[in-house]
Amino acid sequence: MEYTSPANAVQLVESGNRVFIHGGAATPITLINALLDRAGTVNNVELVAISTYGDINWNRPEVLKSFYLNSLFVSENVREWVNSDRGEYIPVFLSEIPQLFDRQILPIDVALLQVSPPDAHGFCTLGSSADIAISAVRNAKKIIAHVNPRMPRVLGEGLLHISKIDAMIWQEQELFEVDYGAKTDACSVLIGNKVAELIEDGSTLQMGIGVIPNAVLAALSNHKNLGLHTEMFSDGVVPLVENGVINNSQKKVARGKIVSTFVLGTRRVYDFVDNNPYVSCLDVAFVNDVSVIRQNPKVVAINSAIEIDITGQVCADSIGTYQFSGIGGQMDFMRGAALSEGGKPIIAMTSETSMGISRIVPLLNQGAGVVTTRGHIHYVATEYGVVDLFGKNMEQRAALLATIAHPKHREVLERAFHQRFGRMIKQL
């Protein structure tokens, strides 16, 4: 098959189609913008995606008239679109998204991908993001691919033969990069150190996205025999592998290998995963399956929150009714860790937002979504300490959470405690 131009490639999309967009560092920006430039020539086109990155030129009247974004997760570059009258969010566990495609609940007409160049046998890979793209490719009626020589060849299940591709473009383009290490501050380092103290030698790690998970990794240099079975990983994993801290020797699922669904970071991690048999990127339906996760020993799941109420309800996807992110894989791994022998599900967060608003609150904001329920919560960590809420009653939880709130917000929490339980915290 010959390569064509982006404008020609996206001619395969027709009015009324549902179009899957590859995510993470594999977001096919060139193809997306070429498709959006067709506004007016196509109508009623629905776009579905999880995390997208890069400059998507969507905020134009003609685009909003022709295209609708039905998002499975919400990233910063499309957040306003999702919250407009031409966008929406589908609440779903990341592990179950493939079912939406496989069972034709969300039939995929066209998949827009960014892939590594074909090998001698004609096989490309889905590169940095296998995740839900594997199932999207399996179900798409047509496939349009941006073949990028800068995309790492990532081994695992994300293989795609060029015979399955209906239109291809060739363009060398740097991948989207995010350096979580450069964003680290004193607060995240403090939280990272506290969480690292909970992690035992021989644990299997799952790290969410962000600065705090990266800070946790930086604090693990003296640990031994750690494993990695995670939804994603970034640069912080690389030195731990190089120094032998992460060797995957104690895992039961894919022992001796890193298991993930996507990678997101800087060129360092993209080069690390390139053609590396030590890394296996697999279908998220497998990686995030609770029954698979729990087989590994001492699973430590580290995720974050927007806010948590004094009973342990965790909101991680919205600010009130405003859709900020999504459910993602948080509950997949929180539950998997809880059921793992010696496992520890952890919510790690700063005690307050950058605007000085407490993340530990008497009540969640009206309209806020509960991602991790109070029946699933275990450890909560802030820069002021770590508490374990498992097995604690409502009063005990409220009292414990107040101890790790920012000091300037503790009086409010103490008043809320008194109003709810009829006595002061110190009477417990």
Backbone torsions as a table, in degrees:
resi	resn	phi	psi	omega
1	MET	NA	139.5	179.0
2	GLU	-88.0	150.8	175.1
3	TYR	-77.6	150.8	-179.2
4	THR	-131.0	-176.3	179.4
5	SER	-85.8	157.9	176.7
6	PRO	-56.7	-42.0	-178.5
7	ALA	-61.6	-40.1	178.6
8	ASN	-71.7	-38.9	-177.1
9	ALA	-60.0	-43.9	-175.2
10	VAL	-78.3	0.6	173.8
11	GLN	-65.5	-15.3	178.0
12	LEU	-69.8	-18.9	179.4
13	VAL	-79.7	130.8	-179.0
14	GLU	-115.7	161.1	176.3
15	SER	-56.9	139.1	179.5
16	GLY	85.7	-2.8	179.9
17	ASN	-74.1	152.6	166.3
18	ARG	-103.6	125.4	-173.2
19	VAL	-116.5	122.9	174.7
20	PHE	-84.1	136.1	177.2
21	ILE	-113.6	121.3	175.5
22	HIS	-57.1	146.3	-172.4
23	GLY	-117.2	-171.8	179.5
24	GLY	61.8	-144.5	178.3
25	ALA	-67.6	-13.2	179.2
26	ALA	-90.1	6.3	178.0
27	THR	-53.6	119.6	-175.8
28	PRO	-83.0	73.0	-173.6
29	ILE	-54.0	-44.2	-177.9
30	THR	-59.9	-44.7	179.9
31	LEU	-70.5	-38.6	179.5
32	ILE	-61.0	-49.3	-177.9
33	ASN	-67.0	-32.8	175.0
34	ALA	-65.9	-38.7	178.0
35	LEU	-66.7	-44.5	-179.5
36	LEU	-64.7	-26.9	176.7
37	ASP	-69.1	-10.4	176.7
38	ARG	-86.8	4.5	178.3
39	ALA	-50.4	132.3	-178.1
40	GLY	99.0	-32.1	176.2
41	THR	-92.1	-19.9	170.5
42	VAL	-126.6	154.7	-179.8
43	ASN	-140.2	158.7	176.2
44	ASN	56.4	43.0	176.7
45	VAL	-95.9	124.8	179.9
46	GLU	-100.5	129.9	177.7
47	LEU	-105.3	135.1	175.9
48	VAL	-126.6	142.1	-176.8
49	ALA	-166.0	166.1	166.3
50	ILE	-103.9	-121.5	-176.7
51	SER	-74.5	123.8	174.2
52	THR	-116.7	149.0	-178.3
53	TYR	-136.6	151.1	179.6
54	GLY	108.2	176.1	-174.7
55	ASP	-87.1	94.4	177.2
56	ILE	-92.2	120.0	-174.5
57	ASN	-84.5	68.1	-172.6
58	TRP	-97.2	-25.2	-168.0
59	ASN	-81.9	67.4	178.1
60	ARG	-135.2	140.4	-177.0
61	PRO	-54.6	-40.8	-176.9
62	GLU	-68.6	-33.1	177.3
63	VAL	-67.9	-46.8	-178.2
64	LEU	-65.1	-24.0	177.7
65	LYS	-76.2	-35.9	-174.4
66	SER	-93.9	-26.2	-172.5
67	PHE	-122.8	145.5	177.9
68	TYR	-126.6	130.9	-179.9
69	LEU	-100.5	114.1	178.2
70	ASN	-110.8	88.1	-164.7
71	SER	-88.5	143.7	177.0
72	LEU	-96.3	-4.6	174.0
73	PHE	-162.4	166.0	-175.5
74	VAL	-128.5	117.3	176.6
75	SER	-102.7	163.8	-175.4
76	GLU	-58.0	-37.7	-173.4
77	ASN	-72.6	-12.7	177.6
78	VAL	-127.2	11.9	-174.1
79	ARG	-59.3	-45.1	-179.8
80	GLU	-67.6	-33.9	178.5
81	TRP	-64.1	-46.7	179.8
82	VAL	-60.2	-35.7	-177.4
83	ASN	-89.1	6.6	176.8
84	SER	-93.3	-180.0	178.1
85	ASP	-79.4	2.8	175.5
86	ARG	-116.2	26.1	177.8
87	GLY	-153.3	161.5	176.0
88	GLU	-158.2	171.7	-178.1
89	TYR	-126.5	137.9	177.4
90	ILE	-104.4	110.8	177.3
91	PRO	-70.6	121.2	-178.4
92	VAL	-162.8	143.6	173.1
93	PHE	-66.8	140.3	-179.1
94	LEU	-57.3	-37.0	-178.2
95	SER	-64.4	-21.3	-175.4
96	GLU	-101.2	-4.9	179.6
97	ILE	-59.2	-42.1	177.5
98	PRO	-54.2	-31.4	177.4
99	GLN	-63.1	-33.5	179.6
100	LEU	-62.4	-35.1	178.6
101	PHE	-81.6	-46.8	-175.8
102	ASP	-65.0	-36.7	-178.6
103	ARG	-91.4	7.1	176.3
104	GLN	61.4	28.0	170.6
105	ILE	-71.6	-37.2	170.9
106	LEU	-124.9	80.8	-179.6
107	PRO	-62.3	136.1	-179.1
108	ILE	-101.7	120.5	177.0
109	ASP	-84.1	-45.0	-176.3
110	VAL	-137.3	138.6	174.0
111	ALA	-113.6	127.3	173.5
112	LEU	-99.8	120.6	-173.3
113	LEU	-126.7	162.2	165.9
114	GLN	-126.2	122.9	-169.9
115	VAL	-130.7	165.6	174.4
116	SER	-79.3	157.9	-179.9
117	PRO	-60.4	151.1	178.6
118	PRO	-65.2	144.8	176.4
119	ASP	-85.2	-170.2	-177.1
120	ALA	-62.6	-19.2	-179.7
121	HIS	-100.3	2.2	177.9
122	GLY	88.8	11.6	-178.9
123	PHE	-97.1	123.2	167.0
124	CYS	-90.1	169.9	169.0
125	THR	-122.6	161.1	176.9
126	LEU	-77.1	4.2	170.7
127	GLY	63.7	-130.8	-171.7
128	SER	-69.4	-15.0	-174.7
129	SER	-135.8	99.4	174.0
130	ALA	-89.9	-51.0	175.1
131	ASP	17.6	-112.0	-179.6
132	ILE	-90.3	-7.1	-178.6
133	ALA	-65.2	-30.1	179.0
134	ILE	-58.8	-48.0	-179.3
135	SER	-72.3	-32.7	177.5
136	ALA	-63.7	-44.3	178.6
137	VAL	-63.8	-39.9	-179.2
138	ARG	-61.7	-30.4	-173.6
139	ASN	-106.1	-14.2	-175.7
140	ALA	-68.0	138.5	176.7
141	LYS	-74.8	-32.1	179.0
142	LYS	-136.2	146.5	179.9
143	ILE	-127.0	128.3	175.9
144	ILE	-118.1	127.0	-173.0
145	ALA	-127.6	136.0	167.8
146	HIS	-92.3	110.7	177.4
147	VAL	-88.6	118.5	-172.4
148	ASN	-124.8	116.2	179.9
149	PRO	-64.5	-12.4	176.7
150	ARG	-87.6	-8.1	177.6
151	MET	-78.4	125.8	179.2
152	PRO	-65.4	149.5	173.8
153	ARG	-87.0	106.6	-173.7
154	VAL	-106.0	124.8	-175.4
155	LEU	-81.5	159.9	-177.1
156	GLY	134.2	-134.7	-176.3
157	GLU	-99.0	-6.0	-173.8
158	GLY	-85.5	53.6	179.0
159	LEU	-97.0	142.5	-180.0
160	LEU	-143.8	117.6	179.8
161	HIS	-80.5	143.4	-175.9
162	ILE	-62.5	-20.9	178.1
163	SER	-66.7	-19.4	179.9
164	LYS	-88.7	-8.6	-176.8
165	ILE	-92.2	131.2	-176.8
166	ASP	-90.0	-26.8	176.2
167	ALA	-152.8	139.1	-177.5
168	MET	-132.5	143.3	168.0
169	ILE	-118.4	151.2	174.8
170	TRP	-114.5	120.9	177.4
171	GLN	-153.1	122.9	175.7
172	GLU	-80.1	125.5	-173.3
173	GLN	-152.6	134.3	177.2
174	GLU	-65.1	141.6	177.5
175	LEU	-74.5	156.5	173.4
176	PHE	-61.5	135.7	-179.9
177	GLU	-124.8	146.2	171.6
178	VAL	-139.4	128.9	-177.5
179	ASP	-106.9	93.2	-178.7
180	TYR	-66.9	-30.3	178.9
181	GLY	-62.7	-36.6	-179.5
182	ALA	-70.8	-19.2	-178.8
183	LYS	-93.1	-1.7	-176.5
184	THR	-66.7	135.3	176.5
185	ASP	-125.3	178.6	-175.2
186	ALA	-61.0	-36.0	-178.7
187	CYS	-66.1	-46.2	-179.2
188	SER	-67.1	-33.8	176.2
189	VAL	-63.1	-42.0	179.3
190	LEU	-62.5	-44.7	178.4
191	ILE	-64.9	-43.4	179.1
192	GLY	-57.5	-41.3	178.8
193	ASN	-65.4	-40.7	-179.4
194	LYS	-66.3	-41.9	179.3
195	VAL	-68.2	-39.4	-179.3
196	ALA	-59.4	-31.1	179.3
197	GLU	-66.3	-22.4	179.0
198	LEU	-81.5	-17.0	-172.7
199	ILE	-88.4	121.8	-179.7
200	GLU	-90.2	156.5	171.5
201	ASP	-56.8	141.9	179.5
202	GLY	85.6	4.0	179.9
203	SER	-74.2	156.1	173.3
204	THR	-107.2	124.5	-170.4
205	LEU	-100.9	142.8	163.6
206	GLN	-126.2	126.3	-178.1
207	MET	-117.7	130.6	173.1
208	GLY	-76.4	-174.5	-179.5
209	ILE	-86.2	138.5	169.8
210	GLY	133.6	-176.8	-174.5
211	VAL	-70.3	-42.1	-176.5
212	ILE	-64.8	-47.5	175.1
213	PRO	-56.4	-37.7	178.1
214	ASN	-65.6	-37.2	178.2
215	ALA	-67.8	-34.6	175.7
216	VAL	-62.0	-46.9	179.7
217	LEU	-58.8	-39.4	-179.2
218	ALA	-65.0	-20.7	-178.3
219	ALA	-95.6	9.2	-174.3
220	LEU	-106.0	14.2	-172.4
221	SER	-63.8	-21.1	-179.8
222	ASN	-99.5	4.4	178.2
223	HIS	-80.5	168.5	-177.6
224	LYS	-133.7	146.7	169.2
225	ASN	55.4	42.0	176.6
226	LEU	-82.0	153.8	176.5
227	GLY	-122.0	166.1	-179.6
228	LEU	-133.8	114.2	171.7
229	HIS	-133.9	101.0	-164.6
230	THR	-146.0	155.3	175.4
231	GLU	-65.0	-40.8	179.1
232	MET	-150.9	163.8	169.2
233	PHE	-149.1	164.5	-175.7
234	SER	-131.7	-163.3	-173.1
235	ASP	-57.7	-31.3	-175.2
236	GLY	-60.0	-21.5	179.4
237	VAL	-73.7	-33.4	-170.0
238	VAL	-57.6	-52.1	-179.9
239	PRO	-63.7	-29.5	179.1
240	LEU	-70.4	-32.6	174.3
241	VAL	-71.8	-45.1	-178.8
242	GLU	-62.2	-32.0	-178.6
243	ASN	-92.9	1.4	176.5
244	GLY	82.0	4.9	178.2
245	VAL	-67.7	-46.2	172.3
246	ILE	-94.9	111.2	177.3
247	ASN	-128.4	-4.9	174.9
248	ASN	60.1	24.8	-175.4
249	SER	-78.9	-19.8	-175.4
250	GLN	-102.2	-6.2	-179.9
251	LYS	-67.2	158.3	173.9
252	LYS	-106.0	-27.4	178.3
253	VAL	-97.2	118.5	-178.7
254	ALA	53.6	54.1	178.8
255	ARG	-57.7	136.9	179.6
256	GLY	87.2	2.2	179.6
257	LYS	-133.9	151.2	168.4
258	ILE	-80.4	129.6	175.9
259	VAL	-112.9	128.7	179.8
260	SER	-150.8	177.5	173.2
261	THR	-116.8	-26.8	174.6
262	PHE	-157.0	162.4	175.9
263	VAL	-125.6	146.1	-179.9
264	LEU	-149.8	121.5	-179.7
265	GLY	-179.1	-132.6	178.8
266	THR	-107.4	-177.5	179.7
267	ARG	-58.3	-26.7	-178.7
268	ARG	-58.7	-46.3	-178.0
269	VAL	-76.4	-30.7	177.2
270	TYR	-66.5	-38.1	176.1
271	ASP	-69.8	-34.5	-180.0
272	PHE	-62.4	-41.2	-176.1
273	VAL	-84.4	-12.0	-175.1
274	ASP	-62.9	113.8	177.0
275	ASN	54.8	32.1	-176.1
276	ASN	-97.5	110.0	-177.8
277	PRO	-68.3	-10.1	178.1
278	TYR	-76.2	-16.7	-176.8
279	VAL	-112.5	129.3	178.7
280	SER	-124.7	111.5	176.9
281	CYS	-95.1	119.2	-170.9
282	LEU	-121.6	171.4	177.6
283	ASP	-59.1	133.5	-178.2
284	VAL	-64.0	-24.2	177.8
285	ALA	-63.5	-26.8	176.0
286	PHE	-90.1	-51.9	-174.4
287	VAL	-59.9	-40.7	-176.1
288	ASN	-95.5	10.2	177.9
289	ASP	-72.7	123.0	-177.5
290	VAL	-56.1	-39.8	-178.2
291	SER	-67.6	-22.9	175.4
292	VAL	-83.5	-47.9	-178.0
293	ILE	-55.0	-46.1	-173.5
294	ARG	-66.0	-16.5	179.3
295	GLN	-68.6	-26.6	179.8
296	ASN	-76.4	151.4	-178.8
297	PRO	-81.9	145.7	171.3
298	LYS	48.2	50.0	179.4
299	VAL	-68.1	125.5	176.5
300	VAL	-112.0	113.8	179.6
301	ALA	-104.7	123.4	-176.5
302	ILE	-118.3	111.9	-178.6
303	ASN	-132.8	174.1	-174.4
304	SER	-123.9	-177.6	-176.6
305	ALA	-150.5	154.1	171.3
306	ILE	-82.9	-43.0	176.0
307	GLU	-158.8	158.7	177.0
308	ILE	-139.0	133.3	-179.4
309	ASP	-86.6	172.5	-171.5
310	ILE	-71.7	-5.0	174.6
311	THR	-98.4	-7.5	177.7
312	GLY	104.8	8.7	175.3
313	GLN	-74.9	129.2	-175.4
314	VAL	-108.3	120.5	170.3
315	CYS	-99.2	119.7	-178.0
316	ALA	-126.1	3.2	-173.3
317	ASP	-126.9	-9.9	-176.9
318	SER	-147.3	158.0	171.4
319	ILE	-112.3	98.2	-169.0
320	GLY	63.0	-127.8	178.4
321	THR	-89.9	-3.6	-179.3
322	TYR	-80.1	120.4	-176.7
323	GLN	-77.9	112.1	-173.9
324	PHE	-98.4	-39.6	178.1
325	SER	-145.0	-118.2	-179.9
326	GLY	-169.0	174.8	178.8
327	ILE	-64.9	-43.3	179.3
328	GLY	56.9	-141.5	-177.3
329	GLY	-103.1	12.6	-175.8
330	GLN	-56.5	-51.4	-176.6
331	MET	-70.8	-31.5	176.5
332	ASP	-54.1	-48.3	-175.0
333	PHE	-86.0	-30.5	175.8
334	MET	-61.2	-43.3	179.5
335	ARG	-72.8	-41.4	179.1
336	GLY	-59.9	-40.8	178.6
337	ALA	-66.6	-41.0	-178.9
338	ALA	-62.0	-33.3	-177.4
339	LEU	-89.8	-12.5	177.1
340	SER	-71.2	144.2	177.9
341	GLU	-65.0	115.6	-178.5
342	GLY	78.4	13.6	-176.9
343	GLY	-74.3	159.0	-178.8
344	LYS	-140.4	106.8	172.9
345	PRO	-83.0	128.0	-173.7
346	ILE	-129.4	131.4	167.2
347	ILE	-102.7	117.7	-177.9
348	ALA	-118.3	128.4	-175.2
349	MET	-158.1	158.3	171.2
350	THR	-70.6	152.5	-175.9
351	SER	-69.7	-23.6	177.6
352	GLU	-144.2	163.0	179.7
353	THR	-77.9	174.3	177.6
354	SER	-64.5	-16.8	177.8
355	MET	-93.4	4.7	178.2
356	GLY	81.4	18.7	179.1
357	ILE	-93.9	133.4	-177.9
358	SER	-65.4	136.6	174.6
359	ARG	-85.8	-18.8	174.6
360	ILE	-98.3	117.5	-168.8
361	VAL	-131.1	154.5	176.1
362	PRO	-60.5	-44.2	179.5
363	LEU	-136.8	144.6	174.1
364	LEU	-63.9	153.0	175.4
365	ASN	-55.2	144.4	178.6
366	GLN	-58.8	128.3	-179.5
367	GLY	90.5	-6.2	-179.0
368	ALA	-64.9	144.8	178.2
369	GLY	-91.4	139.3	175.9
370	VAL	-92.9	116.3	178.6
371	VAL	-92.6	-53.6	174.3
372	THR	-104.8	120.2	-176.5
373	THR	-76.8	167.1	178.9
374	ARG	-71.5	-12.7	173.4
375	GLY	-81.3	-14.9	-178.2
376	HIS	-106.3	-11.3	-174.3
377	ILE	-72.8	141.7	173.6
378	HIS	-127.5	-94.5	-176.4
379	TYR	-86.1	141.0	172.0
380	VAL	-129.2	130.0	-177.5
381	ALA	-126.1	136.4	168.3
382	THR	-131.7	-176.7	178.0
383	GLU	-67.8	-10.5	-178.9
384	TYR	-99.5	1.8	176.6
385	GLY	143.1	-176.3	-179.4
386	VAL	-129.1	135.5	175.4
387	VAL	-127.1	151.5	177.3
388	ASP	-113.2	114.1	-175.7
389	LEU	-92.8	-6.5	-176.8
390	PHE	-64.2	127.0	-179.6
391	GLY	81.3	1.2	-179.4
392	LYS	-93.0	143.5	177.4
393	ASN	-79.7	179.1	-173.6
394	MET	-60.5	-45.3	-179.0
395	GLU	-63.6	-44.3	-179.7
396	GLN	-62.9	-39.4	179.4
397	ARG	-63.9	-47.6	-178.4
398	ALA	-60.3	-40.9	-179.7
399	ALA	-67.3	-42.3	-179.7
400	LEU	-66.0	-44.6	-178.4
401	LEU	-64.0	-33.0	177.8
402	ALA	-62.7	-29.3	-177.8
403	THR	-72.5	-19.9	-179.8
404	ILE	-110.2	8.1	173.3
405	ALA	-77.8	162.0	174.7
406	HIS	-62.0	135.5	-176.2
407	PRO	-51.6	-35.2	-177.0
408	LYS	-71.4	-12.5	179.8
409	HIS	-106.3	-1.8	-174.0
410	ARG	-69.7	-32.0	179.1
411	GLU	-63.0	-40.4	177.7
412	VAL	-62.4	-42.5	179.9
413	LEU	-67.6	-35.6	178.2
414	GLU	-67.2	-39.2	176.4
415	ARG	-65.1	-41.0	178.6
416	ALA	-64.1	-37.4	177.3
417	PHE	-61.5	-47.5	-179.2
418	HIS	-62.3	-42.5	-178.8
419	GLN	-65.4	-35.8	-176.5
420	ARG	-83.7	-39.3	-171.8
421	PHE	-110.0	-7.1	173.3
422	GLY	79.2	14.3	175.9
423	ARG	-155.6	172.1	-178.4
424	MET	-86.0	153.7	-179.8
425	ILE	-57.4	-41.1	-175.5
426	LYS	-67.7	-9.9	177.1
427	GLN	-80.7	-11.9	-179.4
428	LEU	-67.2	NA	NA
